[in-house]
Amino acid sequence: MKYKCIRGVVTSKGPVQAGDLVDIEGHEAKVFLAQGKIVPHHEEEIRTTAVEQIVTQTPRRGRPRGS
């Protein structure tokens, strides 16, 4: 399985820099995941969507009209 390295680490295949993709298996992957040095890498395209600006209105103070 492929993982993205988020901190520099030395694997059985050699040193890996932060941001690199590495293909490791088994116990070694579990150890680095537990240490927070790698995260699973998904081959899917990352999509971002624009969110409309949320406009909030402050409530009016005092008695409501018509009461």
PDBQT receptor file of N, H, CA, C and O in Angstrom, charges set to zero:
ATOM      1  N   MET A   1       0.842  -1.170   0.000  1.00  0.00    +0.000 N 
ATOM      2  CA  MET A   1       0.000   0.000   0.000  1.00  0.00    +0.000 C 
ATOM      3  C   MET A   1       0.889   1.234   0.000  1.00  0.00    +0.000 C 
ATOM      4  O   MET A   1       1.988   1.226   0.555  1.00  0.00    +0.000 OA
ATOM      5  N   LYS A   2       0.400   2.288  -0.628  1.00  0.00    +0.000 N 
ATOM      6  H   LYS A   2      -0.493   2.295  -1.079  1.00  0.00    +0.000 HD
ATOM      7  CA  LYS A   2       1.178   3.519  -0.685  1.00  0.00    +0.000 C 
ATOM      8  C   LYS A   2       0.817   4.437   0.474  1.00  0.00    +0.000 C 
ATOM      9  O   LYS A   2      -0.342   4.539   0.876  1.00  0.00    +0.000 OA
ATOM     10  N   TYR A   3       1.836   5.098   0.998  1.00  0.00    +0.000 N 
ATOM     11  H   TYR A   3       2.778   5.015   0.672  1.00  0.00    +0.000 HD
ATOM     12  CA  TYR A   3       1.672   6.028   2.098  1.00  0.00    +0.000 C 
ATOM     13  C   TYR A   3       2.381   7.325   1.755  1.00  0.00    +0.000 C 
ATOM     14  O   TYR A   3       3.356   7.334   1.003  1.00  0.00    +0.000 OA
ATOM     15  N   LYS A   4       1.885   8.420   2.311  1.00  0.00    +0.000 N 
ATOM     16  H   LYS A   4       1.093   8.413   2.922  1.00  0.00    +0.000 HD
ATOM     17  CA  LYS A   4       2.540   9.703   2.150  1.00  0.00    +0.000 C 
ATOM     18  C   LYS A   4       3.298   9.989   3.434  1.00  0.00    +0.000 C 
ATOM     19  O   LYS A   4       2.728   9.910   4.522  1.00  0.00    +0.000 OA
ATOM     20  N   CYS A   5       4.550  10.315   3.319  1.00  0.00    +0.000 N 
ATOM     21  H   CYS A   5       5.013  10.380   2.435  1.00  0.00    +0.000 HD
ATOM     22  CA  CYS A   5       5.390  10.581   4.467  1.00  0.00    +0.000 C 
ATOM     23  C   CYS A   5       5.154  12.026   4.921  1.00  0.00    +0.000 C 
ATOM     24  O   CYS A   5       5.289  12.959   4.129  1.00  0.00    +0.000 OA
ATOM     25  N   ILE A   6       4.802  12.204   6.198  1.00  0.00    +0.000 N 
ATOM     26  H   ILE A   6       4.692  11.446   6.841  1.00  0.00    +0.000 HD
ATOM     27  CA  ILE A   6       4.567  13.557   6.691  1.00  0.00    +0.000 C 
ATOM     28  C   ILE A   6       5.709  14.043   7.581  1.00  0.00    +0.000 C 
ATOM     29  O   ILE A   6       5.768  15.223   7.926  1.00  0.00    +0.000 OA
ATOM     30  N   ARG A   7       6.608  13.145   7.951  1.00  0.00    +0.000 N 
ATOM     31  H   ARG A   7       6.560  12.186   7.671  1.00  0.00    +0.000 HD
ATOM     32  CA  ARG A   7       7.829  13.485   8.670  1.00  0.00    +0.000 C 
ATOM     33  C   ARG A   7       8.937  12.609   8.117  1.00  0.00    +0.000 C 
ATOM     34  O   ARG A   7       8.684  11.482   7.693  1.00  0.00    +0.000 OA
ATOM     35  N   GLY A   8      10.142  13.107   8.115  1.00  0.00    +0.000 N 
ATOM     36  H   GLY A   8      10.348  14.023   8.459  1.00  0.00    +0.000 HD
ATOM     37  CA  GLY A   8      11.260  12.321   7.615  1.00  0.00    +0.000 C 
ATOM     38  C   GLY A   8      11.385  11.002   8.368  1.00  0.00    +0.000 C 
ATOM     39  O   GLY A   8      11.249  10.968   9.591  1.00  0.00    +0.000 OA
ATOM     40  N   VAL A   9      11.641   9.923   7.646  1.00  0.00    +0.000 N 
ATOM     41  H   VAL A   9      11.752   9.951   6.653  1.00  0.00    +0.000 HD
ATOM     42  CA  VAL A   9      11.703   8.596   8.257  1.00  0.00    +0.000 C 
ATOM     43  C   VAL A   9      12.684   7.735   7.459  1.00  0.00    +0.000 C 
ATOM     44  O   VAL A   9      12.885   7.944   6.262  1.00  0.00    +0.000 OA
ATOM     45  N   VAL A  10      13.284   6.768   8.143  1.00  0.00    +0.000 N 
ATOM     46  H   VAL A  10      13.121   6.598   9.114  1.00  0.00    +0.000 HD
ATOM     47  CA  VAL A  10      14.171   5.814   7.483  1.00  0.00    +0.000 C 
ATOM     48  C   VAL A  10      13.448   4.479   7.447  1.00  0.00    +0.000 C 
ATOM     49  O   VAL A  10      13.201   3.865   8.485  1.00  0.00    +0.000 OA
ATOM     50  N   THR A  11      13.115   4.037   6.250  1.00  0.00    +0.000 N 
ATOM     51  H   THR A  11      13.316   4.535   5.407  1.00  0.00    +0.000 HD
ATOM     52  CA  THR A  11      12.426   2.758   6.067  1.00  0.00    +0.000 C 
ATOM     53  C   THR A  11      13.433   1.683   5.709  1.00  0.00    +0.000 C 
ATOM     54  O   THR A  11      14.628   1.953   5.589  1.00  0.00    +0.000 OA
ATOM     55  N   SER A  12      12.952   0.474   5.539  1.00  0.00    +0.000 N 
ATOM     56  H   SER A  12      11.982   0.254   5.636  1.00  0.00    +0.000 HD
ATOM     57  CA  SER A  12      13.830  -0.618   5.128  1.00  0.00    +0.000 C 
ATOM     58  C   SER A  12      14.345  -0.403   3.704  1.00  0.00    +0.000 C 
ATOM     59  O   SER A  12      15.329  -1.018   3.294  1.00  0.00    +0.000 OA
ATOM     60  N   LYS A  13      13.674   0.472   2.956  1.00  0.00    +0.000 N 
ATOM     61  H   LYS A  13      12.875   0.971   3.288  1.00  0.00    +0.000 HD
ATOM     62  CA  LYS A  13      14.102   0.779   1.583  1.00  0.00    +0.000 C 
ATOM     63  C   LYS A  13      14.983   2.017   1.520  1.00  0.00    +0.000 C 
ATOM     64  O   LYS A  13      15.408   2.420   0.437  1.00  0.00    +0.000 OA
ATOM     65  N   GLY A  14      15.265   2.629   2.676  1.00  0.00    +0.000 N 
ATOM     66  H   GLY A  14      14.921   2.302   3.556  1.00  0.00    +0.000 HD
ATOM     67  CA  GLY A  14      16.132   3.798   2.727  1.00  0.00    +0.000 C 
ATOM     68  C   GLY A  14      15.406   5.008   3.288  1.00  0.00    +0.000 C 
ATOM     69  O   GLY A  14      14.232   4.919   3.646  1.00  0.00    +0.000 OA
ATOM     70  N   PRO A  15      16.103   6.147   3.367  1.00  0.00    +0.000 N 
ATOM     71  CA  PRO A  15      15.487   7.353   3.938  1.00  0.00    +0.000 C 
ATOM     72  C   PRO A  15      14.424   7.950   3.010  1.00  0.00    +0.000 C 
ATOM     73  O   PRO A  15      14.544   7.899   1.786  1.00  0.00    +0.000 OA
ATOM     74  N   VAL A  16      13.378   8.517   3.630  1.00  0.00    +0.000 N 
ATOM     75  H   VAL A  16      13.280   8.558   4.625  1.00  0.00    +0.000 HD
ATOM     76  CA  VAL A  16      12.286   9.130   2.880  1.00  0.00    +0.000 C 
ATOM     77  C   VAL A  16      12.049  10.521   3.458  1.00  0.00    +0.000 C 
ATOM     78  O   VAL A  16      11.971  10.688   4.675  1.00  0.00    +0.000 OA
ATOM     79  N   GLN A  17      11.937  11.508   2.591  1.00  0.00    +0.000 N 
ATOM     80  H   GLN A  17      12.001  11.372   1.602  1.00  0.00    +0.000 HD
ATOM     81  CA  GLN A  17      11.711  12.890   3.005  1.00  0.00    +0.000 C 
ATOM     82  C   GLN A  17      10.219  13.145   3.192  1.00  0.00    +0.000 C 
ATOM     83  O   GLN A  17       9.388  12.420   2.644  1.00  0.00    +0.000 OA
ATOM     84  N   ALA A  18       9.884  14.163   3.955  1.00  0.00    +0.000 N 
ATOM     85  H   ALA A  18      10.558  14.752   4.400  1.00  0.00    +0.000 HD
ATOM     86  CA  ALA A  18       8.488  14.561   4.135  1.00  0.00    +0.000 C 
ATOM     87  C   ALA A  18       7.901  14.967   2.791  1.00  0.00    +0.000 C 
ATOM     88  O   ALA A  18       8.529  15.704   2.030  1.00  0.00    +0.000 OA
ATOM     89  N   GLY A  19       6.695  14.485   2.501  1.00  0.00    +0.000 N 
ATOM     90  H   GLY A  19       6.185  13.887   3.119  1.00  0.00    +0.000 HD
ATOM     91  CA  GLY A  19       6.020  14.791   1.245  1.00  0.00    +0.000 C 
ATOM     92  C   GLY A  19       6.181  13.716   0.186  1.00  0.00    +0.000 C 
ATOM     93  O   GLY A  19       5.453  13.717  -0.806  1.00  0.00    +0.000 OA
ATOM     94  N   ASP A  20       7.126  12.794   0.377  1.00  0.00    +0.000 N 
ATOM     95  H   ASP A  20       7.718  12.793   1.183  1.00  0.00    +0.000 HD
ATOM     96  CA  ASP A  20       7.348  11.721  -0.589  1.00  0.00    +0.000 C 
ATOM     97  C   ASP A  20       6.330  10.606  -0.404  1.00  0.00    +0.000 C 
ATOM     98  O   ASP A  20       5.768  10.432   0.678  1.00  0.00    +0.000 OA
ATOM     99  N   LEU A  21       6.101   9.857  -1.471  1.00  0.00    +0.000 N 
ATOM    100  H   LEU A  21       6.557   9.998  -2.350  1.00  0.00    +0.000 HD
ATOM    101  CA  LEU A  21       5.249   8.670  -1.415  1.00  0.00    +0.000 C 
ATOM    102  C   LEU A  21       6.139   7.446  -1.264  1.00  0.00    +0.000 C 
ATOM    103  O   LEU A  21       7.179   7.335  -1.914  1.00  0.00    +0.000 OA
ATOM    104  N   VAL A  22       5.719   6.530  -0.399  1.00  0.00    +0.000 N 
ATOM    105  H   VAL A  22       4.874   6.620   0.129  1.00  0.00    +0.000 HD
ATOM    106  CA  VAL A  22       6.498   5.326  -0.156  1.00  0.00    +0.000 C 
ATOM    107  C   VAL A  22       5.550   4.128  -0.179  1.00  0.00    +0.000 C 
ATOM    108  O   VAL A  22       4.398   4.222   0.245  1.00  0.00    +0.000 OA
ATOM    109  N   ASP A  23       6.056   3.002  -0.683  1.00  0.00    +0.000 N 
ATOM    110  H   ASP A  23       6.991   2.926  -1.028  1.00  0.00    +0.000 HD
ATOM    111  CA  ASP A  23       5.259   1.781  -0.752  1.00  0.00    +0.000 C 
ATOM    112  C   ASP A  23       5.845   0.784   0.242  1.00  0.00    +0.000 C 
ATOM    113  O   ASP A  23       6.854   0.136  -0.039  1.00  0.00    +0.000 OA
ATOM    114  N   ILE A  24       5.205   0.664   1.408  1.00  0.00    +0.000 N 
ATOM    115  H   ILE A  24       4.386   1.189   1.636  1.00  0.00    +0.000 HD
ATOM    116  CA  ILE A  24       5.677  -0.276   2.425  1.00  0.00    +0.000 C 
ATOM    117  C   ILE A  24       4.517  -1.145   2.885  1.00  0.00    +0.000 C 
ATOM    118  O   ILE A  24       3.351  -0.776   2.742  1.00  0.00    +0.000 OA
ATOM    119  N   GLU A  25       4.850  -2.293   3.433  1.00  0.00    +0.000 N 
ATOM    120  H   GLU A  25       5.797  -2.593   3.549  1.00  0.00    +0.000 HD
ATOM    121  CA  GLU A  25       3.844  -3.278   3.819  1.00  0.00    +0.000 C 
ATOM    122  C   GLU A  25       4.067  -3.744   5.255  1.00  0.00    +0.000 C 
ATOM    123  O   GLU A  25       5.132  -3.525   5.832  1.00  0.00    +0.000 OA
ATOM    124  N   GLY A  26       3.072  -4.376   5.812  1.00  0.00    +0.000 N 
ATOM    125  H   GLY A  26       2.207  -4.555   5.343  1.00  0.00    +0.000 HD
ATOM    126  CA  GLY A  26       3.178  -5.129   7.047  1.00  0.00    +0.000 C 
ATOM    127  C   GLY A  26       3.452  -4.334   8.303  1.00  0.00    +0.000 C 
ATOM    128  O   GLY A  26       2.934  -3.235   8.502  1.00  0.00    +0.000 OA
ATOM    129  N   HIS A  27       4.289  -4.928   9.149  1.00  0.00    +0.000 N 
ATOM    130  H   HIS A  27       4.710  -5.821   8.987  1.00  0.00    +0.000 HD
ATOM    131  CA  HIS A  27       4.566  -4.390  10.477  1.00  0.00    +0.000 C 
ATOM    132  C   HIS A  27       5.225  -3.008  10.408  1.00  0.00    +0.000 C 
ATOM    133  O   HIS A  27       4.933  -2.134  11.224  1.00  0.00    +0.000 OA
ATOM    134  N   GLU A  28       6.097  -2.823   9.448  1.00  0.00    +0.000 N 
ATOM    135  H   GLU A  28       6.334  -3.533   8.785  1.00  0.00    +0.000 HD
ATOM    136  CA  GLU A  28       6.788  -1.532   9.313  1.00  0.00    +0.000 C 
ATOM    137  C   GLU A  28       5.781  -0.401   9.086  1.00  0.00    +0.000 C 
ATOM    138  O   GLU A  28       5.918   0.673   9.671  1.00  0.00    +0.000 OA
ATOM    139  N   ALA A  29       4.788  -0.630   8.256  1.00  0.00    +0.000 N 
ATOM    140  H   ALA A  29       4.677  -1.503   7.780  1.00  0.00    +0.000 HD
ATOM    141  CA  ALA A  29       3.765   0.380   7.996  1.00  0.00    +0.000 C 
ATOM    142  C   ALA A  29       2.956   0.667   9.258  1.00  0.00    +0.000 C 
ATOM    143  O   ALA A  29       2.644   1.824   9.541  1.00  0.00    +0.000 OA
ATOM    144  N   LYS A  30       2.618  -0.364  10.012  1.00  0.00    +0.000 N 
ATOM    145  H   LYS A  30       2.872  -1.304   9.782  1.00  0.00    +0.000 HD
ATOM    146  CA  LYS A  30       1.851  -0.182  11.244  1.00  0.00    +0.000 C 
ATOM    147  C   LYS A  30       2.628   0.656  12.260  1.00  0.00    +0.000 C 
ATOM    148  O   LYS A  30       2.051   1.506  12.937  1.00  0.00    +0.000 OA
ATOM    149  N   VAL A  31       3.929   0.416  12.365  1.00  0.00    +0.000 N 
ATOM    150  H   VAL A  31       4.398  -0.275  11.815  1.00  0.00    +0.000 HD
ATOM    151  CA  VAL A  31       4.759   1.156  13.316  1.00  0.00    +0.000 C 
ATOM    152  C   VAL A  31       4.807   2.632  12.935  1.00  0.00    +0.000 C 
ATOM    153  O   VAL A  31       4.620   3.493  13.795  1.00  0.00    +0.000 OA
ATOM    154  N   PHE A  32       5.051   2.938  11.674  1.00  0.00    +0.000 N 
ATOM    155  H   PHE A  32       5.203   2.239  10.975  1.00  0.00    +0.000 HD
ATOM    156  CA  PHE A  32       5.146   4.333  11.240  1.00  0.00    +0.000 C 
ATOM    157  C   PHE A  32       3.798   5.036  11.316  1.00  0.00    +0.000 C 
ATOM    158  O   PHE A  32       3.746   6.232  11.605  1.00  0.00    +0.000 OA
ATOM    159  N   LEU A  33       2.703   4.318  11.061  1.00  0.00    +0.000 N 
ATOM    160  H   LEU A  33       2.745   3.347  10.826  1.00  0.00    +0.000 HD
ATOM    161  CA  LEU A  33       1.365   4.903  11.221  1.00  0.00    +0.000 C 
ATOM    162  C   LEU A  33       1.118   5.268  12.680  1.00  0.00    +0.000 C 
ATOM    163  O   LEU A  33       0.599   6.345  12.976  1.00  0.00    +0.000 OA
ATOM    164  N   ALA A  34       1.489   4.372  13.591  1.00  0.00    +0.000 N 
ATOM    165  H   ALA A  34       1.910   3.498  13.352  1.00  0.00    +0.000 HD
ATOM    166  CA  ALA A  34       1.290   4.621  15.021  1.00  0.00    +0.000 C 
ATOM    167  C   ALA A  34       2.142   5.793  15.501  1.00  0.00    +0.000 C 
ATOM    168  O   ALA A  34       1.732   6.525  16.402  1.00  0.00    +0.000 OA
ATOM    169  N   GLN A  35       3.309   5.978  14.915  1.00  0.00    +0.000 N 
ATOM    170  H   GLN A  35       3.642   5.383  14.183  1.00  0.00    +0.000 HD
ATOM    171  CA  GLN A  35       4.190   7.080  15.296  1.00  0.00    +0.000 C 
ATOM    172  C   GLN A  35       3.781   8.400  14.645  1.00  0.00    +0.000 C 
ATOM    173  O   GLN A  35       4.316   9.454  14.989  1.00  0.00    +0.000 OA
ATOM    174  N   GLY A  36       2.842   8.347  13.713  1.00  0.00    +0.000 N 
ATOM    175  H   GLY A  36       2.407   7.491  13.434  1.00  0.00    +0.000 HD
ATOM    176  CA  GLY A  36       2.387   9.556  13.035  1.00  0.00    +0.000 C 
ATOM    177  C   GLY A  36       3.363  10.069  11.994  1.00  0.00    +0.000 C 
ATOM    178  O   GLY A  36       3.397  11.267  11.713  1.00  0.00    +0.000 OA
ATOM    179  N   LYS A  37       4.154   9.180  11.421  1.00  0.00    +0.000 N 
ATOM    180  H   LYS A  37       4.126   8.207  11.649  1.00  0.00    +0.000 HD
ATOM    181  CA  LYS A  37       5.133   9.598  10.425  1.00  0.00    +0.000 C 
ATOM    182  C   LYS A  37       4.638   9.431   9.003  1.00  0.00    +0.000 C 
ATOM    183  O   LYS A  37       5.155  10.075   8.090  1.00  0.00    +0.000 OA
ATOM    184  N   ILE A  38       3.631   8.568   8.796  1.00  0.00    +0.000 N 
ATOM    185  H   ILE A  38       3.211   8.046   9.538  1.00  0.00    +0.000 HD
ATOM    186  CA  ILE A  38       3.060   8.364   7.476  1.00  0.00    +0.000 C 
ATOM    187  C   ILE A  38       1.544   8.359   7.580  1.00  0.00    +0.000 C 
ATOM    188  O   ILE A  38       0.982   8.100   8.644  1.00  0.00    +0.000 OA
ATOM    189  N   VAL A  39       0.886   8.651   6.455  1.00  0.00    +0.000 N 
ATOM    190  H   VAL A  39       1.343   8.862   5.590  1.00  0.00    +0.000 HD
ATOM    191  CA  VAL A  39      -0.569   8.578   6.360  1.00  0.00    +0.000 C 
ATOM    192  C   VAL A  39      -0.911   7.846   5.068  1.00  0.00    +0.000 C 
ATOM    193  O   VAL A  39      -0.155   7.924   4.100  1.00  0.00    +0.000 OA
ATOM    194  N   PRO A  40      -2.045   7.132   5.036  1.00  0.00    +0.000 N 
ATOM    195  CA  PRO A  40      -2.430   6.436   3.800  1.00  0.00    +0.000 C 
ATOM    196  C   PRO A  40      -2.602   7.422   2.652  1.00  0.00    +0.000 C 
ATOM    197  O   PRO A  40      -3.138   8.516   2.829  1.00  0.00    +0.000 OA
ATOM    198  N   HIS A  41      -2.141   7.018   1.476  1.00  0.00    +0.000 N 
ATOM    199  H   HIS A  41      -1.706   6.130   1.331  1.00  0.00    +0.000 HD
ATOM    200  CA  HIS A  41      -2.255   7.859   0.280  1.00  0.00    +0.000 C 
ATOM    201  C   HIS A  41      -3.278   7.222  -0.648  1.00  0.00    +0.000 C 
ATOM    202  O   HIS A  41      -3.181   6.044  -0.994  1.00  0.00    +0.000 OA
ATOM    203  N   HIS A  42      -4.257   8.023  -1.044  1.00  0.00    +0.000 N 
ATOM    204  H   HIS A  42      -4.336   8.980  -0.763  1.00  0.00    +0.000 HD
ATOM    205  CA  HIS A  42      -5.277   7.545  -1.959  1.00  0.00    +0.000 C 
ATOM    206  C   HIS A  42      -5.018   8.157  -3.321  1.00  0.00    +0.000 C 
ATOM    207  O   HIS A  42      -4.735   9.350  -3.426  1.00  0.00    +0.000 OA
ATOM    208  N   GLU A  43      -5.111   7.365  -4.344  1.00  0.00    +0.000 N 
ATOM    209  H   GLU A  43      -5.341   6.395  -4.259  1.00  0.00    +0.000 HD
ATOM    210  CA  GLU A  43      -4.815   7.794  -5.702  1.00  0.00    +0.000 C 
ATOM    211  C   GLU A  43      -5.896   8.691  -6.288  1.00  0.00    +0.000 C 
ATOM    212  O   GLU A  43      -5.736   9.229  -7.384  1.00  0.00    +0.000 OA
ATOM    213  N   GLU A  44      -7.001   8.851  -5.555  1.00  0.00    +0.000 N 
ATOM    214  H   GLU A  44      -7.130   8.414  -4.665  1.00  0.00    +0.000 HD
ATOM    215  CA  GLU A  44      -8.108   9.638  -6.076  1.00  0.00    +0.000 C 
ATOM    216  C   GLU A  44      -7.730  11.110  -6.169  1.00  0.00    +0.000 C 
ATOM    217  O   GLU A  44      -6.873  11.600  -5.433  1.00  0.00    +0.000 OA
ATOM    218  N   GLU A  45      -8.380  11.788  -7.076  1.00  0.00    +0.000 N 
ATOM    219  H   GLU A  45      -9.076  11.390  -7.674  1.00  0.00    +0.000 HD
ATOM    220  CA  GLU A  45      -8.159  13.217  -7.234  1.00  0.00    +0.000 C 
ATOM    221  C   GLU A  45      -8.809  13.952  -6.058  1.00  0.00    +0.000 C 
ATOM    222  O   GLU A  45      -9.940  13.653  -5.673  1.00  0.00    +0.000 OA
ATOM    223  N   ILE A  46      -8.092  14.896  -5.507  1.00  0.00    +0.000 N 
ATOM    224  H   ILE A  46      -7.174  15.139  -5.819  1.00  0.00    +0.000 HD
ATOM    225  CA  ILE A  46      -8.631  15.682  -4.408  1.00  0.00    +0.000 C 
ATOM    226  C   ILE A  46      -9.380  16.861  -5.003  1.00  0.00    +0.000 C 
ATOM    227  O   ILE A  46      -8.819  17.646  -5.768  1.00  0.00    +0.000 OA
ATOM    228  N   ARG A  47     -10.646  16.979  -4.645  1.00  0.00    +0.000 N 
ATOM    229  H   ARG A  47     -11.102  16.342  -4.024  1.00  0.00    +0.000 HD
ATOM    230  CA  ARG A  47     -11.465  18.051  -5.183  1.00  0.00    +0.000 C 
ATOM    231  C   ARG A  47     -11.800  19.043  -4.079  1.00  0.00    +0.000 C 
ATOM    232  O   ARG A  47     -12.091  18.666  -2.944  1.00  0.00    +0.000 OA
ATOM    233  N   THR A  48     -11.751  20.291  -4.435  1.00  0.00    +0.000 N 
ATOM    234  H   THR A  48     -11.515  20.597  -5.358  1.00  0.00    +0.000 HD
ATOM    235  CA  THR A  48     -12.156  21.324  -3.489  1.00  0.00    +0.000 C 
ATOM    236  C   THR A  48     -13.307  22.087  -4.117  1.00  0.00    +0.000 C 
ATOM    237  O   THR A  48     -13.325  22.323  -5.325  1.00  0.00    +0.000 OA
ATOM    238  N   THR A  49     -14.247  22.463  -3.305  1.00  0.00    +0.000 N 
ATOM    239  H   THR A  49     -14.232  22.271  -2.324  1.00  0.00    +0.000 HD
ATOM    240  CA  THR A  49     -15.385  23.217  -3.812  1.00  0.00    +0.000 C 
ATOM    241  C   THR A  49     -15.430  24.561  -3.121  1.00  0.00    +0.000 C 
ATOM    242  O   THR A  49     -15.056  24.696  -1.956  1.00  0.00    +0.000 OA
ATOM    243  N   ALA A  50     -15.889  25.542  -3.855  1.00  0.00    +0.000 N 
ATOM    244  H   ALA A  50     -16.192  25.432  -4.801  1.00  0.00    +0.000 HD
ATOM    245  CA  ALA A  50     -16.015  26.878  -3.289  1.00  0.00    +0.000 C 
ATOM    246  C   ALA A  50     -17.315  26.956  -2.502  1.00  0.00    +0.000 C 
ATOM    247  O   ALA A  50     -18.360  26.495  -2.961  1.00  0.00    +0.000 OA
ATOM    248  N   VAL A  51     -17.242  27.528  -1.347  1.00  0.00    +0.000 N 
ATOM    249  H   VAL A  51     -16.393  27.902  -0.975  1.00  0.00    +0.000 HD
ATOM    250  CA  VAL A  51     -18.410  27.668  -0.491  1.00  0.00    +0.000 C 
ATOM    251  C   VAL A  51     -18.829  29.129  -0.524  1.00  0.00    +0.000 C 
ATOM    252  O   VAL A  51     -18.005  30.035  -0.393  1.00  0.00    +0.000 OA
ATOM    253  N   GLU A  52     -20.126  29.337  -0.702  1.00  0.00    +0.000 N 
ATOM    254  H   GLU A  52     -20.796  28.602  -0.809  1.00  0.00    +0.000 HD
ATOM    255  CA  GLU A  52     -20.617  30.701  -0.711  1.00  0.00    +0.000 C 
ATOM    256  C   GLU A  52     -20.424  31.324   0.663  1.00  0.00    +0.000 C 
ATOM    257  O   GLU A  52     -20.477  30.640   1.685  1.00  0.00    +0.000 OA
ATOM    258  N   GLN A  53     -20.200  32.624   0.669  1.00  0.00    +0.000 N 
ATOM    259  H   GLN A  53     -20.157  33.179  -0.161  1.00  0.00    +0.000 HD
ATOM    260  CA  GLN A  53     -20.009  33.314   1.930  1.00  0.00    +0.000 C 
ATOM    261  C   GLN A  53     -21.322  33.327   2.706  1.00  0.00    +0.000 C 
ATOM    262  O   GLN A  53     -22.376  33.667   2.169  1.00  0.00    +0.000 OA
ATOM    263  N   ILE A  54     -21.237  32.959   3.952  1.00  0.00    +0.000 N 
ATOM    264  H   ILE A  54     -20.380  32.683   4.388  1.00  0.00    +0.000 HD
ATOM    265  CA  ILE A  54     -22.422  32.922   4.796  1.00  0.00    +0.000 C 
ATOM    266  C   ILE A  54     -22.586  34.284   5.452  1.00  0.00    +0.000 C 
ATOM    267  O   ILE A  54     -21.679  34.790   6.113  1.00  0.00    +0.000 OA
ATOM    268  N   VAL A  55     -23.760  34.864   5.257  1.00  0.00    +0.000 N 
ATOM    269  H   VAL A  55     -24.498  34.453   4.720  1.00  0.00    +0.000 HD
ATOM    270  CA  VAL A  55     -24.047  36.163   5.833  1.00  0.00    +0.000 C 
ATOM    271  C   VAL A  55     -24.992  35.948   7.008  1.00  0.00    +0.000 C 
ATOM    272  O   VAL A  55     -26.089  35.413   6.847  1.00  0.00    +0.000 OA
ATOM    273  N   THR A  56     -24.565  36.358   8.161  1.00  0.00    +0.000 N 
ATOM    274  H   THR A  56     -23.674  36.793   8.292  1.00  0.00    +0.000 HD
ATOM    275  CA  THR A  56     -25.421  36.216   9.336  1.00  0.00    +0.000 C 
ATOM    276  C   THR A  56     -25.974  37.585   9.711  1.00  0.00    +0.000 C 
ATOM    277  O   THR A  56     -25.294  38.603   9.584  1.00  0.00    +0.000 OA
ATOM    278  N   GLN A  57     -27.194  37.590  10.166  1.00  0.00    +0.000 N 
ATOM    279  H   GLN A  57     -27.747  36.763  10.269  1.00  0.00    +0.000 HD
ATOM    280  CA  GLN A  57     -27.812  38.829  10.589  1.00  0.00    +0.000 C 
ATOM    281  C   GLN A  57     -27.963  38.800  12.098  1.00  0.00    +0.000 C 
ATOM    282  O   GLN A  57     -28.352  37.787  12.680  1.00  0.00    +0.000 OA
ATOM    283  N   THR A  58     -27.654  39.909  12.714  1.00  0.00    +0.000 N 
ATOM    284  H   THR A  58     -27.339  40.731  12.241  1.00  0.00    +0.000 HD
ATOM    285  CA  THR A  58     -27.806  39.964  14.160  1.00  0.00    +0.000 C 
ATOM    286  C   THR A  58     -29.286  40.151  14.480  1.00  0.00    +0.000 C 
ATOM    287  O   THR A  58     -29.970  40.909  13.791  1.00  0.00    +0.000 OA
ATOM    288  N   PRO A  59     -29.785  39.487  15.491  1.00  0.00    +0.000 N 
ATOM    289  CA  PRO A  59     -31.206  39.636  15.822  1.00  0.00    +0.000 C 
ATOM    290  C   PRO A  59     -31.476  41.043  16.359  1.00  0.00    +0.000 C 
ATOM    291  O   PRO A  59     -30.620  41.663  16.990  1.00  0.00    +0.000 OA
ATOM    292  N   ARG A  60     -32.671  41.517  16.092  1.00  0.00    +0.000 N 
ATOM    293  H   ARG A  60     -33.365  41.013  15.579  1.00  0.00    +0.000 HD
ATOM    294  CA  ARG A  60     -33.049  42.841  16.583  1.00  0.00    +0.000 C 
ATOM    295  C   ARG A  60     -33.378  42.761  18.046  1.00  0.00    +0.000 C 
ATOM    296  O   ARG A  60     -33.936  41.777  18.533  1.00  0.00    +0.000 OA
ATOM    297  N   ARG A  61     -33.023  43.813  18.733  1.00  0.00    +0.000 N 
ATOM    298  H   ARG A  61     -32.570  44.612  18.337  1.00  0.00    +0.000 HD
ATOM    299  CA  ARG A  61     -33.288  43.845  20.177  1.00  0.00    +0.000 C 
ATOM    300  C   ARG A  61     -34.613  44.535  20.441  1.00  0.00    +0.000 C 
ATOM    301  O   ARG A  61     -35.085  45.328  19.627  1.00  0.00    +0.000 OA
ATOM    302  N   GLY A  62     -35.193  44.235  21.555  1.00  0.00    +0.000 N 
ATOM    303  H   GLY A  62     -34.809  43.591  22.217  1.00  0.00    +0.000 HD
ATOM    304  CA  GLY A  62     -36.453  44.869  21.936  1.00  0.00    +0.000 C 
ATOM    305  C   GLY A  62     -37.637  43.987  21.621  1.00  0.00    +0.000 C 
ATOM    306  O   GLY A  62     -37.489  42.818  21.262  1.00  0.00    +0.000 OA
ATOM    307  N   ARG A  63     -38.815  44.563  21.760  1.00  0.00    +0.000 N 
ATOM    308  H   ARG A  63     -38.935  45.512  22.051  1.00  0.00    +0.000 HD
ATOM    309  CA  ARG A  63     -40.042  43.831  21.517  1.00  0.00    +0.000 C 
ATOM    310  C   ARG A  63     -40.303  43.692  20.031  1.00  0.00    +0.000 C 
ATOM    311  O   ARG A  63     -40.038  44.621  19.268  1.00  0.00    +0.000 OA
ATOM    312  N   PRO A  64     -40.818  42.549  19.608  1.00  0.00    +0.000 N 
ATOM    313  CA  PRO A  64     -41.181  42.430  18.208  1.00  0.00    +0.000 C 
ATOM    314  C   PRO A  64     -42.342  43.340  17.854  1.00  0.00    +0.000 C 
ATOM    315  O   PRO A  64     -43.213  43.594  18.686  1.00  0.00    +0.000 OA
ATOM    316  N   ARG A  65     -42.357  43.829  16.634  1.00  0.00    +0.000 N 
ATOM    317  H   ARG A  65     -41.649  43.623  15.958  1.00  0.00    +0.000 HD
ATOM    318  CA  ARG A  65     -43.415  44.734  16.191  1.00  0.00    +0.000 C 
ATOM    319  C   ARG A  65     -44.727  43.979  16.064  1.00  0.00    +0.000 C 
ATOM    320  O   ARG A  65     -44.746  42.790  15.746  1.00  0.00    +0.000 OA
ATOM    321  N   GLY A  66     -45.824  44.686  16.318  1.00  0.00    +0.000 N 
ATOM    322  H   GLY A  66     -45.808  45.652  16.576  1.00  0.00    +0.000 HD
ATOM    323  CA  GLY A  66     -47.129  44.091  16.162  1.00  0.00    +0.000 C 
ATOM    324  C   GLY A  66     -47.613  43.412  17.437  1.00  0.00    +0.000 C 
ATOM    325  O   GLY A  66     -48.693  42.821  17.435  1.00  0.00    +0.000 OA
ATOM    326  N   SER A  67     -46.877  43.474  18.485  1.00  0.00    +0.000 N 
ATOM    327  H   SER A  67     -46.000  43.954  18.487  1.00  0.00    +0.000 HD
ATOM    328  CA  SER A  67     -47.312  42.826  19.731  1.00  0.00    +0.000 C 
ATOM    329  C   SER A  67     -47.846  43.846  20.701  1.00  0.00    +0.000 C 
ATOM    330  O   SER A  67     -48.259  43.490  21.805  1.00  0.00    +0.000 OA
TER     331      SER A  67
